[in-house]
């Protein structure tokens, strides 16, 4: 499951530097998450860091990118080997 940032985002700039996969970027109006890079911090942390730090709780699971823990782990490994 990749995460997504909803339009409740206040552009506070705290989530982007917390992402270990560089999946968060500034979109046209609010921050966005690249689903191909989001592992929900699997491989890095026990919980998604952006969700933990978001002051307005606007980072839910993206229903269009539902993935198992194993799939997220495989994505983490793929991202690490490409780095």
Secondary structure as UniProt FT lines:
FT   TURN            7..8
FT   HELIX           16..18
FT   TURN            20..21
FT   STRAND          24..26
FT   STRAND          31..33
FT   TURN            35..37
FT   TURN            40..44
FT   HELIX           49..53
FT   TURN            55..56
FT   TURN            63..64
FT   HELIX           69..82
//
